[in-house]
Amino acid sequence: MLELTALTAFIGYILYLRYYADQRSKAEIEADRLRDGITLFQNDHYSEALAYFNDVIRTKPDSSVAYLYRARIYRSLGDTKAALDDLSRGKSYDDTLAELHSESGQIHYQAHDYVTAFQDFDKAIFHSHGEAAEPYRWRGLTRQQLRQNLDAQQDLDKASQLEAEGRSRALIQPPGKRAFIDRQLVLNAGVTFMSGLILLYIIKKSPVIHWPYLWAAASAVGLGFLEPRKGWMLALLQAFVILAGYYGLVGPDPVSTHQEVEVFSLFGSVGLTFAGSLIGSVLRKAYAA
C-alpha cells in the first residue's frame, strides 16, 4: 500500500509540474516556440517570415499565433484582405488572444470602419484583462472619431498610465535581470518551513487523517496565493519538511494501526500541498485580474 501511495504521489507531482510550474498562457508558449519566425518578421525579413509561418500553418493549422504573425506580414505587405482572413482564422482557434483583436481593429480603423474597430479594441482590452496600453490607446482614438470625447480621453489617460507603470517596472527591475530568488521568496520560504513543522506535528498527534489534510490544504492555498508563480517551490519545501522530518527525525509510530494513519496522513498531505498551492495560484491570478 505504501509503494502504491508513493507511486501515485510521484505521478501526481509530474502532472503538477507539467501544468503548474510553467504558468505561461497557451499563446505565450506558442510564441516562444515560433520565436525564429517572429524574429524574422521583427527584422523586416518578410519573405522568409512568410515562408516560415506558411510551413507552421501547414503542419499545425490551429496555431492562432502563426495566423497572427502571418496576418501582420500580409498587412506590412499591403494585403489587408489576406491579413483579415488570417486574423479571422486565428480567432476561430483562440478568440482569447488579445493581439488578434487589436490587429484587426487597427485595420478597420485605417479603413474608417470605426464601429467595427471599436468592437475589436473593446475585445482586446477584455482579453488582455485591462493590462495592455495599446488597446486603450487605439480605442481612445476610435472614440474620438465616434465623437465620444469624454470616454476617449479616459481611454487615452488609461493608456498613458499603463505605459508609465510599464516604464517604472522596467527601471526598478529591468527585463532579463530579475532575480528568481528574491527577498519575498525567502520570507515566504520561512513561513512555509514553519507551516511544514506544524503539519508534521499534526500528522504525529492526530488520530484521524482529517486534521492533517485540512491544514495541508489550507496552508498550501495560502502558499500559492503568496507566490502565484513560484508557489511550486514552496510546495516542494513543505513536502520536503514533512517527509524529511517524519522519516529522519520523529520516525513512524511503533503501533501499527496508528502508523498506517500517519502514512496516509503524510502522503495525502503531500498531494494536498501541491494541489492546494495550484488552487491558491489560480485564486491569486483571478483576484489580480
ZIJODA-V929669 format. One record per backbone hydrogen bond with DSSP energy under -0.5 kcal/mol. CO is the residue of the C=O (numbers start at 0). NH is the residue of the N-H. Records with the same first field share a line. If there is no record, write none. Layout:
CO=NH, NH
This chain:
0=4
1=5
2=6
3=7
4=8
5=9
6=10
7=11
8=12
9=13
10=14
11=15
12=16
13=17
14=18
15=19, 20
16=20, 21
20=22
24=28
25=29
26=30
27=31
28=32
29=33
31=34
33=37
34=38
35=39
36=40
37=41
38=42
39=44
40=43
43=45
44=48
45=49
46=50
47=51
48=52
49=53
50=54
51=55
52=56
53=57
54=58
55=59
59=62
61=63
62=66
63=67
64=68
65=69
66=70
67=71
68=72
69=73
70=74
71=75
72=76
73=78
74=77
77=79
78=82
79=83
80=84
81=85
82=86
83=87
84=88
85=89
86=90
87=91
88=92
89=92, 93
93=96
95=97
96=99, 100
97=101
98=102
99=103
100=104
101=105
102=106
103=107
104=108
105=109
106=110
107=112
108=111
111=113
112=116
113=117
114=118
115=119
116=120
117=121
118=122
119=123
120=124
121=125
122=126
123=127
124=129
125=128
127=130
131=135
132=136
133=137
134=138
135=139
136=140
137=141
138=142
139=143
140=144
141=145
142=147
143=146
146=148
147=151
148=152
149=153
150=154
151=155
152=156
153=157
154=158
155=159
156=160
157=161
158=162
159=163
160=164
161=165
162=166
163=167
164=168
165=169
166=170
167=171
168=172
173=176
179=181
181=185
182=186
183=187
184=188
185=189
186=190
187=191
188=192
189=193
190=194
191=195
192=196
193=197
194=198
195=199
196=200
197=201
198=202
199=203
200=204
201=205
208=212
209=213
210=214
211=215
212=216
213=217
214=218
215=219
216=220
217=221
218=222
219=223
220=224
221=225
222=226
226=230
229=232, 233
230=234
231=235
232=236
233=237
234=238
235=239
236=240
237=241
238=242
239=243
240=244
241=245
242=246
243=247
244=248, 249, 250
245=250
253=255
254=258
255=259
256=260
257=261
258=262
259=263
260=264
261=265
262=266
263=267
264=268
265=269
266=270
267=271
268=272
269=273
270=274
271=275
272=276
273=277
274=278
275=279
276=280
277=281
278=282
279=283
280=284
281=285
282=286
283=287
284=288
